[in-house]
C-alpha cells in the first residue's frame, strides 16, 4: 500500500515536489524585462522646434575667423591670389558646417531658414574680415617704414588700400564663400519634418 503523500505507481507527478518541513522553497526565476520588450521599437528622438542660433553663431564665427586669418596670410604675407578661390570654398564649407552643427547638433528638427541666412551672412563677414586682416598685416610689415603702426593705418585707410586690389577674382571668392556656406548649412540628411497635428 502506497503512502498517502506519494502518487500511485505509474501515475504522473502532480507538480514539483513539496518542500520538506524545515526547507525553504526556491525563489521563482524572473526575467529582468518581459520578452516582448525585445521587439519594441525605441522611442523616437524629440524633434527640435527651433535652432540654437547662439551656438551656431559661435561655431560659425570660429570657422570664419580661421578662414579670414588664412586669407590674410595668403594676401598680405605670401602675396598669393591663385589659392584664394580654394580657401573661399573650404572656408564656406567650414562656416556652413559650423552653423549646421551648432544649430541642430545632428538631431531631427523642423525645417528652418534661420541657419541658412546666418551661414550666408557669416560668409560675407568672413570675406570682409579676411580683407581687413590682410590690410592690418600689410601695414604692420610695411617695409622701410619708420612710422608707428597707428600712423601707417591713418595714412593708408582701409578703403584706399583695398580699392585698387579688388577684382573679379575677389568677388568670385565672395560668391563662392557665401553659396558654399549656405548650401553646407542646409541639413537635408538630418531634416525630418513632422506634420503638425
Backbone as numpy.savetxt, mean C-alpha at the origin, in Angstrom:
# Nx Ny Nz CAx CAy CAz Cx Cy Cz
-26.86 -71.88 36.18 -27.71 -70.71 36.18 -26.81 -69.47 36.18
-27.18 -68.49 35.31 -26.36 -67.29 35.17 -26.61 -66.33 36.31
-25.60 -65.59 36.62 -25.75 -64.54 37.65 -26.70 -63.48 37.12
-27.47 -62.82 38.00 -28.47 -61.87 37.53 -27.85 -60.68 36.80
-26.60 -60.28 37.09 -26.03 -59.11 36.42 -25.25 -59.45 35.18
-25.32 -60.71 34.75 -24.62 -61.11 33.53 -25.65 -61.47 32.48
-25.34 -61.12 31.22 -26.24 -61.47 30.11 -26.18 -62.95 29.87
-27.30 -63.55 29.46 -27.28 -64.98 29.16 -26.29 -65.28 28.07
-25.79 -66.50 28.08 -24.79 -66.92 27.09 -25.37 -66.77 25.70
-24.60 -66.15 24.81 -25.02 -65.99 23.41 -25.80 -64.70 23.18
-26.27 -64.00 24.22 -27.04 -62.77 24.04 -26.08 -61.61 23.84
-26.44 -60.58 23.02 -25.53 -59.44 22.80 -25.41 -58.60 24.06
-24.26 -57.94 24.19 -24.03 -57.07 25.34 -25.01 -55.90 25.28
-25.58 -55.52 26.40 -26.56 -54.43 26.42 -25.89 -53.07 26.29
-24.62 -52.94 26.57 -23.94 -51.64 26.51 -22.56 -51.78 27.12
-21.91 -50.67 27.35 -20.58 -50.75 27.95 -20.68 -51.29 29.37
-19.68 -52.00 29.81 -19.74 -52.60 31.15 -19.89 -51.51 32.20
-20.71 -51.82 33.16 -20.94 -50.85 34.23 -19.72 -50.84 35.15
-19.38 -49.65 35.68 -18.22 -49.61 36.59 -18.53 -50.34 37.88
-17.53 -50.97 38.37 -17.66 -51.68 39.65 -17.69 -50.66 40.79
-18.23 -51.06 41.91 -18.24 -50.13 43.04 -16.83 -49.64 43.35
-16.70 -48.32 43.52 -15.40 -47.72 43.82 -14.67 -47.22 42.57
-15.12 -47.63 41.37 -14.49 -47.17 40.13 -15.25 -45.94 39.62
-14.52 -45.07 38.90 -15.17 -43.90 38.28 -15.28 -44.16 36.79
-16.36 -43.66 36.20 -16.57 -43.85 34.76 -15.61 -42.95 33.99
-15.11 -43.47 32.86 -14.22 -42.68 32.00 -15.01 -41.53 31.40
-14.43 -40.32 31.36 -15.17 -39.19 30.80 -15.41 -39.39 29.31
-16.54 -38.90 28.86 -16.88 -39.02 27.44 -15.94 -38.12 26.62
-15.48 -38.65 25.48 -14.59 -37.90 24.62 -15.41 -36.89 23.82
-14.96 -35.61 23.85 -15.66 -34.57 23.10 -14.69 -33.91 22.13
-15.20 -33.54 20.97 -14.39 -32.82 20.00 -14.30 -31.36 20.40
-13.21 -30.73 20.01 -13.05 -29.31 20.30 -14.09 -28.47 19.57
-14.46 -28.89 18.37 -15.48 -28.19 17.60 -16.28 -29.20 16.81
-17.51 -28.88 16.49 -18.32 -29.84 15.73 -17.71 -30.11 14.36
-17.89 -31.32 13.83 -17.34 -31.63 12.51 -17.88 -30.72 11.41
-19.09 -30.22 11.58 -19.67 -29.37 10.53 -18.91 -28.05 10.40
-18.17 -27.63 11.47 -17.42 -26.37 11.38 -16.31 -26.42 10.36
-15.87 -27.64 10.05 -14.79 -27.77 9.06 -15.22 -27.29 7.69
-16.51 -27.39 7.41 -17.02 -27.06 6.08 -17.64 -25.67 6.04
-17.55 -24.95 7.13 -18.13 -23.62 7.18 -17.19 -22.64 6.47
-17.73 -21.75 5.65 -16.90 -20.76 4.98 -16.55 -19.66 5.97
-15.30 -19.15 5.92 -14.92 -18.09 6.86 -15.73 -16.82 6.61
-15.92 -16.06 7.65 -16.68 -14.81 7.53 -15.91 -13.84 6.64
-16.59 -13.15 5.72 -15.88 -12.23 4.82 -15.33 -11.04 5.59
-14.22 -10.50 5.04 -13.61 -9.32 5.66 -14.58 -8.15 5.56
-14.59 -7.27 6.54 -15.45 -6.09 6.42 -14.99 -5.20 5.27
-15.93 -4.66 4.55 -15.63 -3.81 3.40 -15.42 -2.38 3.87
-14.28 -1.80 3.50 -13.99 -0.42 3.90 -14.88 0.54 3.12
-15.48 1.46 3.82 -16.35 2.44 3.18 -15.56 3.62 2.63
-14.52 4.04 3.36 -13.75 5.22 2.96 -12.27 4.92 3.01
-11.49 5.54 2.13 -10.03 5.34 2.19 -9.41 6.11 3.34
-8.27 5.62 3.82 -7.50 6.31 4.86 -6.59 7.32 4.16
-7.12 8.51 3.90 -6.41 9.47 3.06 -5.16 10.05 3.71
-5.16 10.20 5.03 -3.97 10.75 5.68 -2.79 9.78 5.58
-3.06 8.48 5.76 -1.99 7.49 5.61 -1.55 7.41 4.15
-2.52 7.51 3.22 -2.18 7.51 1.79 -1.33 8.71 1.44
-1.67 9.88 2.01 -0.88 11.08 1.76 0.54 10.92 2.28
0.68 10.36 3.47 2.01 10.17 4.05 2.89 9.27 3.20
2.35 8.10 2.82 3.16 7.17 2.01 3.44 7.73 0.63
2.45 8.41 0.05 2.67 9.01 -1.27 3.72 10.11 -1.23
3.72 10.91 -0.15 4.72 11.97 -0.03 6.13 11.41 0.13
6.26 10.34 0.89 7.59 9.72 1.04 8.12 9.27 -0.32
7.25 8.60 -1.10 7.67 8.15 -2.43 7.97 9.34 -3.34
7.16 10.38 -3.24 7.36 11.56 -4.08 8.64 12.29 -3.75
8.95 12.43 -2.47 10.19 13.12 -2.09 11.43 12.34 -2.52
11.34 11.01 -2.42 12.46 10.19 -2.90 12.67 10.36 -4.40
11.57 10.39 -5.14 11.65 10.59 -6.59 12.19 11.97 -6.91
11.75 13.00 -6.17 12.23 14.36 -6.41 13.73 14.47 -6.15
14.21 13.76 -5.12 15.64 13.80 -4.80 16.46 13.18 -5.92
15.98 12.07 -6.47 16.71 11.43 -7.58 16.68 12.33 -8.81
15.54 12.96 -9.08 15.44 13.89 -10.21 16.43 15.04 -10.06
16.52 15.61 -8.86 17.46 16.71 -8.62 18.89 16.25 -8.82
19.19 15.03 -8.39 20.54 14.49 -8.57 20.89 14.41 -10.05
19.95 13.90 -10.87 20.21 13.77 -12.31 20.33 15.14 -12.97
19.48 16.10 -12.57 19.48 17.40 -13.23 20.64 18.27 -12.81
20.84 18.42 -11.50 21.78 19.42 -11.00 23.21 18.92 -10.92
23.41 17.68 -10.52 24.77 17.19 -10.30 25.31 16.45 -11.52
24.50 15.51 -12.04 24.97 14.71 -13.17 24.68 15.35 -14.52
23.79 16.33 -14.54 23.37 16.99 -15.79 22.92 15.99 -16.85
22.17 14.98 -16.41 21.65 13.95 -17.32 20.15 14.16 -17.44
19.67 14.34 -18.65 18.23 14.49 -18.88 17.62 13.26 -19.54
18.48 12.40 -20.09 17.95 11.25 -20.83 17.20 10.28 -19.92
17.62 10.16 -18.66 16.97 9.20 -17.77 15.77 9.75 -17.02
15.40 11.02 -17.28 14.31 11.62 -16.53 12.96 10.97 -16.80
12.76 10.48 -18.02 11.49 9.82 -18.33 11.36 8.51 -17.55
12.46 7.77 -17.47 12.44 6.52 -16.69 12.19 6.82 -15.21
12.81 7.91 -14.71 12.58 8.29 -13.32 11.12 8.69 -13.10
10.54 9.39 -14.09 9.14 9.81 -13.97 8.21 8.60 -13.91
8.49 7.59 -14.75 7.63 6.39 -14.75 7.77 5.64 -13.43
9.02 5.43 -12.99 9.25 4.73 -11.72 8.67 5.52 -10.54
8.90 6.83 -10.56 8.36 7.67 -9.48 6.85 7.67 -9.45
6.21 7.72 -10.63 4.75 7.65 -10.68 4.23 6.35 -10.11
4.92 5.26 -10.43 4.49 3.96 -9.89 4.65 3.93 -8.37
5.76 4.46 -7.86 5.98 4.47 -6.40 4.94 5.33 -5.69
4.64 6.49 -6.26 3.64 7.38 -5.64 2.27 6.70 -5.65
1.88 6.15 -6.80 0.58 5.48 -6.88 0.47 4.28 -5.96
1.53 3.49 -5.89 1.52 2.31 -5.00 1.46 2.75 -3.54
2.18 3.81 -3.19 2.13 4.31 -1.82 0.74 4.80 -1.44
0.10 5.52 -2.36 -1.25 6.01 -2.09 -2.23 4.84 -1.97
-2.13 3.88 -2.88 -3.06 2.73 -2.84 -2.89 1.92 -1.56
-1.64 1.67 -1.18 -1.38 0.90 0.04 -1.86 1.65 1.28
-1.57 2.95 1.32 -2.00 3.73 2.46 -3.52 3.86 2.55
-4.18 3.96 1.40 -5.63 4.17 1.41 -6.40 2.92 1.81
-5.96 1.76 1.33 -6.78 0.55 1.50 -6.09 -0.56 2.27
-4.80 -0.56 2.38 -4.03 -1.62 3.08 -4.36 -3.01 2.53
-4.71 -3.11 1.26 -4.98 -4.40 0.64 -6.30 -5.02 1.03
-7.18 -4.26 1.66 -8.46 -4.82 2.10 -9.56 -4.50 1.09
-10.63 -5.31 1.07 -11.74 -5.01 0.15 -12.40 -3.69 0.52
-12.87 -2.98 -0.51 -13.41 -1.65 -0.26 -14.40 -1.26 -1.34
-15.15 -0.24 -1.04 -16.04 0.33 -2.04 -15.24 1.25 -2.96
-15.65 1.39 -4.20 -14.90 2.27 -5.13 -14.87 3.70 -4.62
-13.72 4.35 -4.85 -13.57 5.76 -4.46 -12.57 6.41 -5.40
-12.88 7.63 -5.82 -11.97 8.37 -6.70 -10.96 9.21 -5.92
-11.16 9.33 -4.62 -10.28 10.19 -3.82 -8.80 9.77 -3.89
-8.47 8.47 -3.75 -7.04 8.09 -3.87 -6.47 8.38 -5.25
-7.29 8.27 -6.30 -6.80 8.54 -7.65 -6.45 10.02 -7.80
-7.34 10.89 -7.32 -7.07 12.32 -7.39 -5.86 12.69 -6.54
-5.73 12.06 -5.37 -4.58 12.33 -4.50 -3.28 11.91 -5.18
-3.28 10.75 -5.83 -2.07 10.27 -6.52 -1.68 11.21 -7.66
-2.67 11.66 -8.43 -2.37 12.58 -9.53 -1.82 13.91 -8.99
-2.41 14.42 -7.92 -1.92 15.68 -7.33 -0.50 15.51 -6.79
-0.23 14.37 -6.16 1.12 14.12 -5.66 2.12 13.97 -6.80
1.66 13.48 -7.95 2.53 13.42 -9.12 2.99 14.80 -9.54
2.07 15.78 -9.55 2.43 17.16 -9.89 3.37 17.73 -8.85
3.06 17.49 -7.57 3.92 18.00 -6.48 5.33 17.41 -6.58
5.40 16.12 -6.91 6.71 15.47 -7.04 7.52 16.10 -8.15
6.88 16.38 -9.28 7.58 17.00 -10.42 8.11 18.37 -10.04
7.25 19.19 -9.39 7.68 20.53 -8.98 8.79 20.45 -7.92
8.65 19.52 -6.98 9.67 19.38 -5.94 11.01 18.98 -6.53
10.99 18.15 -7.57 12.24 17.78 -8.23 12.93 18.98 -8.84
12.16 19.88 -9.46 12.75 21.08 -10.06 13.27 22.04 -8.98
12.51 22.20 -7.90 12.95 23.09 -6.83 14.23 22.57 -6.18
14.27 21.26 -5.92 15.48 20.67 -5.33 16.67 20.81 -6.29
16.43 20.62 -7.58 17.51 20.78 -8.55 18.03 22.22 -8.55
17.12 23.19 -8.42 17.54 24.60 -8.34 18.37 24.86 -7.09
17.92 24.35 -5.96 18.66 24.56 -4.71 20.05 23.94 -4.78
20.13 22.72 -5.31 21.43 22.05 -5.40 22.33 22.78 -6.39
21.77 23.23 -7.50 22.57 23.96 -8.50 23.16 25.23 -7.90
22.34 25.92 -7.12 22.84 27.15 -6.49 23.88 26.84 -5.41
23.70 25.72 -4.72 24.63 25.37 -3.63 26.00 24.98 -4.17
26.04 24.34 -5.33 27.33 23.88 -5.87 27.80 24.75 -7.04
27.25 25.96 -7.14 27.63 26.85 -8.23 29.14 27.09 -8.20
29.82 26.77 -9.31 31.29 26.91 -9.30 31.71 28.39 -9.33
32.88 28.65 -8.77 33.49 29.99 -8.79 32.58 31.06 -8.21
31.83 30.72 -7.20 30.96 31.71 -6.57 31.38 31.89 -5.12
31.57 33.16 -4.74 31.97 33.45 -3.36 30.79 33.97 -2.55
29.65 34.14 -3.18 28.47 34.64 -2.48 27.90 33.57 -1.57
27.28 33.98 -0.48 26.56 32.99 0.34 25.38 32.43 -0.44
24.91 31.26 0.01 23.82 30.58 -0.70 22.57 31.46 -0.81
22.24 32.17 0.25 21.03 32.99 0.23 21.13 34.08 -0.83
22.32 34.65 -0.99 22.51 35.68 -2.03 22.40 35.06 -3.42
22.91 33.87 -3.58 22.81 33.20 -4.89 21.35 32.93 -5.25
20.58 32.47 -4.23 19.17 32.20 -4.49 18.41 33.48 -4.83
18.80 34.58 -4.20 18.13 35.85 -4.46 18.48 36.38 -5.84
19.75 36.23 -6.21 20.19 36.77 -7.51 19.69 35.93 -8.68
19.42 34.65 -8.44 18.87 33.79 -9.51 17.60 33.13 -8.98
16.45 33.81 -9.09 15.20 33.22 -8.60 14.86 31.93 -9.35
13.98 31.16 -8.70 13.62 29.85 -9.25 13.06 29.95 -10.66
12.09 30.85 -10.88 11.46 30.94 -12.21 12.46 31.37 -13.28
13.36 32.25 -12.89 14.40 32.69 -13.84 15.35 31.55 -14.18
15.62 30.70 -13.20 16.53 29.56 -13.45 15.85 28.47 -14.27
14.57 28.18 -13.96 13.92 27.02 -14.57 13.36 27.31 -15.96
13.00 28.56 -16.24 12.33 28.86 -17.52 13.13 28.42 -18.74
14.43 28.75 -18.84 15.15 28.32 -20.04 15.39 26.82 -20.11
15.21 26.11 -19.00 15.52 24.67 -18.99 14.33 23.80 -19.36
13.14 24.34 -19.20 11.96 23.52 -19.45 11.76 23.31 -20.95
11.54 22.06 -21.31 11.28 21.72 -22.70 10.22 20.65 -22.78
10.03 20.15 -24.00 8.99 19.13 -24.23 9.25 17.88 -23.40
10.53 17.53 -23.21 10.87 16.33 -22.44 10.42 16.46 -20.98
10.55 17.66 -20.44 10.16 17.87 -19.04 8.64 17.74 -18.88
7.89 18.32 -19.81 6.43 18.23 -19.71 5.94 16.81 -19.99
6.67 16.09 -20.83 6.33 14.68 -21.05 6.57 13.89 -19.76
7.67 14.21 -19.07 7.93 13.56 -17.78 6.84 13.85 -16.77
6.36 15.10 -16.75 5.25 15.45 -15.85 4.01 14.63 -16.18
3.68 14.54 -17.47 2.49 13.79 -17.87 2.63 12.32 -17.50
3.80 11.75 -17.74 4.01 10.34 -17.40 3.90 10.11 -15.91
4.48 11.00 -15.12 4.45 10.85 -13.67 3.01 10.86 -13.16
2.21 11.80 -13.65 0.83 11.93 -13.19 -0.02 10.74 -13.64
0.12 10.36 -14.90 -0.71 9.27 -15.43 -0.37 7.94 -14.77
0.93 7.66 -14.63 1.33 6.39 -14.00 0.91 6.35 -12.53
1.03 7.48 -11.84 0.58 7.52 -10.44 -0.92 7.28 -10.34
-1.68 7.88 -11.24 -3.15 7.73 -11.23 -3.54 6.28 -11.51
-2.90 5.69 -12.53 -3.24 4.30 -12.89 -2.84 3.34 -11.78
-1.66 3.54 -11.20 -1.20 2.62 -10.15 -2.04 2.73 -8.89
-2.56 3.92 -8.60 -3.38 4.09 -7.40 -4.72 3.39 -7.54
-5.12 3.07 -8.76 -6.39 2.37 -8.95 -6.23 0.91 -8.54
-6.96 0.49 -7.52 -6.79 -0.86 -6.97 -7.83 -1.81 -7.54
-7.80 -2.00 -8.85 -8.82 -2.83 -9.49 -8.84 -4.26 -8.98
-7.67 -4.83 -8.69 -7.62 -6.22 -8.24 -8.19 -6.37 -6.84
-8.16 -5.32 -6.05 -8.62 -5.41 -4.66 -10.04 -4.89 -4.50
-10.51 -4.19 -5.50 -11.79 -3.53 -5.36 -12.92 -4.52 -5.49
-13.75 -4.64 -4.46 -14.89 -5.54 -4.50 -16.13 -4.74 -4.13
-16.74 -4.06 -5.09 -17.88 -3.26 -4.74 -19.03 -4.12 -4.22
-19.67 -3.66 -3.20 -20.77 -4.40 -2.59 -22.03 -3.59 -2.79
-23.08 -4.24 -3.27 -24.34 -3.56 -3.50 -24.96 -3.14 -2.18
-25.38 -1.90 -2.11 -26.02 -1.41 -0.88 -27.44 -1.92 -0.83
-27.84 -2.46 0.33 -29.13 -3.10 0.47 -30.26 -2.20 0.70
